[in-house]
Amino acid sequence: MRKRSGSVSGQVSFFDGVDAFDDADMKENIFDEPGPGQDLLRYGMEKDVYSFSEVCRMLSISAATGRNWIRLGKLVPVDAAAKRPVFDRSEIKRVLAVVEAGDRVLKSRRNKKKVTGASLYENYITNTNNISVINEILGQDRVQIDDDIMRIIIANFALQFICRLHIKNRAADTAGAGTSGPAGISMDPGGSGISVDPGVSGVSLDSGVSGVSMEPDGSDVSDVSGKPGGLYKSGNLVRAYLDNELEVYGFRPLIDDLLAGVPDCAGLAEKCGDILELELEYVPEEDSLGFAYISLKNMSHRKLSGAYYTPLPVVKELVGLVGETVSLSGRRILDPCCGTGNFLLYLASRDVGPELLYGQDSDELAVRIARINFALRFNITDMDFLKEHITCGDSLRTLPFPSYDLILGNPPWGYDYTADELAELAGMYRSASRKTAESYDLFVERCLALLGEGGLLAFVLPEAILNVRSHRTIRSILLEKAEFRFVSYLGNVFSKVQCPSIILGVSKAGGRTGTEDTAPVSGKGCAGCEVTGNSKAGAKDWVDTKGKTSADAEDDAGTPGSDDVSGGAGVPGGSGETRSGGINVYLDGETFTINPDRKFTPDTLNFHVSDEKQSCLDELCRNAEMAYLKGNARFALGIVTGNNRTYIADTALDGYEPVLRGSDIFKYRIVQSNAYMKFVPENFQQVAPTEMYRAPEKLLYRFICDTLVFAYDNRQMLSLNSCNILIPEIPGLEMKYVMAVLNSSAAAFFCQQNYNSVKVLRSHLETIPIPVVKGKAQLEVIAMVDRIMEPAAKVGMLYDELDDYLMKLYGLSAKHRDMIRRSLEGQNRFLPPGT
């Protein structure tokens, strides 16, 4: 698997509410003292009373947690009896103060997006000096880095880059002219370089002859790293800039824009002290200014806005895949969530000129930094040009142009929309509802619509978009309106974020119409491929290239919502012609191409499955009569106490009983639990109906696991939320038989290949084909299960015997049985310990 690093340069949010305040708003604290009140300020709120949803958002807790806090008296509304509780500002300040004081219970229930403080954004860049410099800033404790201090620091780094690159470059351009530069900098008419007025302090420019900086008296000077040949005596250029002693030619408007609204810049620069002596190295293709910004920016700001900046290796891979698919020249290119511009910077390394490059973001400060990056990379200081090409705005609502040839980047992930925002979004996008919307789904839908005929869209996205039920609507849209070009599975590449990710490339296909669950005539799922559904587990919407459509479409989502490659004339291959050949997939260091005839449905886009393995999955479903858990089972989650320290004991106290965790569950057996609780449902944050725990018989399974692990319980045991409950009710099939099927290699292979998830979701289990057998065959399976469940049984040998028998019930060929075994070889089978 391609390992990625770092952060994501894509973060445009629908509204500017979290990170894009006006400068004046950011300076005025609505409280007299600093501290917890700042959390309310982040939302730009100056009210005395807040609604329940506003309070949950400010505290970064779920609605369920909020209701639980009210019930337990941890959060007190103005009127406890009111149907719609409201909260006084002083109460919110009180709760925030309790959290900040270190209350472990409240902190443990807060959303991780609320984590505050600055943190090194690892793997975003590769230059070791620049990483070390930012780490040194984060490690110091003399200066508290707020938004204003951060701007001063970034401005100083930008001035270092300008002095190193552009003063020298412009001097060379005008050498011999005998003209005099501003603020005491003049050009040597002999072409030897630049001389500095002795009255100008803080800067010393390369002589252009020996590469060594010279004082006016001719003595050598060094840069802040102590190395000869530096361009200035001190890294602290912002002081000279503020004193008008440092001329930066056309870059002054950009630096002024970055510092706009910062009060007492000179005083803050003085406060920064030796921080401003530190020096960054300019690396043309690396976003060093963005690295400083995202590392110094408060983590709660960037997480609440869904901002995860893309690491350079991922940027390079995405741009490389795009370049292999289409020509980059002559295309109008957009990054709709450009952040500080790292995708745009790297495109310059691929000989893409600035004239057709555009970026937009809702984070105003990020946009200002992106303009500086753009200006440095392309040697452009025309503010009108820069403001035309790098804009601040909401890309879900407006953009400079109605269409683009190529859209790339990384949209925001998990932006937290308010009820009012959701209502507006639901009226604009199919992938949104009044109850929920995922920001990256919205960006995919929006940007696909922005593409010209045959245009290409390439985004860094969570892998969940391919298989999680809540994203079914956007998968339907993609199947209707796009042709899949390439998919690269990245793994966990973002700093401090556990979220497997992909690079997805799709091209625009024209002439598409249709509704969410009825695929359109002539819709395509991949270049030249047919999109159709599996006949089992309910009819699914499907479409092929000959214009066939299904009569029966079913929406079971429960939510709103390559070298290939053919495409329109707008996105030709290297020769100007489109190519055809399937979807290129990059996975675990291997590359394979999915056949154009491969069938897909909105239920899952299992691009990680090769055509060979797909043929095995197809055989699993078609060679026998199958039943499914969907509509034939009851599911329940384990208990969420809200405070395990209070409710869970490690000894059996009076009135306590064992409670199972996922780690207590193995295939066919439950090991002795070392956790106990007193079952008082009203005390817990989340609890299933009591009859689910006390059922005469039930199956328990590990929720967090990359395979299926089920055990049988007829002792009415309790379980925590890492151990979920299934009660199958398939007519004619006994519970132990169903357990055997779910524990089989065939079922594990089915789930791993279809969903590639470390969570066992209900929606996954409901699609597993279960062979319908009666009489003797089922009794034989149950007898083998009973033997495995005996305490002294040799489980390994019995498991293999049963597994072979179940594969035969599926009607699998010898070839596919061997394929399943090879696929699972070396994986933990979770057989009972000691067997």
Helices and strands as residue ranges (DSSP letters): H 23-27, H 38-41, E 49-51, H 52-59, H 63-71, E 86-88, H 89-100, H 104-109, G 112-114, H 128-139, H 147-162, I 163-167, H 168-174, E 185-187, E 194-196, H 238-242, G 249-251, H 252-259, H 265-272, G 273-277, H 288-296, H 299-304, H 312-325, E 333-335, H 342-349, G 354-356, E 357-361, H 364-378, H 383-389, E 390-392, E 404-409, H 419-426, H 439-450, E 451-462, G 463-466, G 469-471, H 472-481, E 482-491, E 501-508, E 583-587, E 590-594, H 611-622, E 626-627, E 633-636, H 644-647, E 657-660, G 662-664, E 665-666, E 669-670, E 676-677, G 681-683, H 690-693, E 698-702, E 710-713, E 718-719, E 723-728, H 735-742, H 745-755, H 762-765, E 770-771, H 776-789, H 795-809, H 814-824
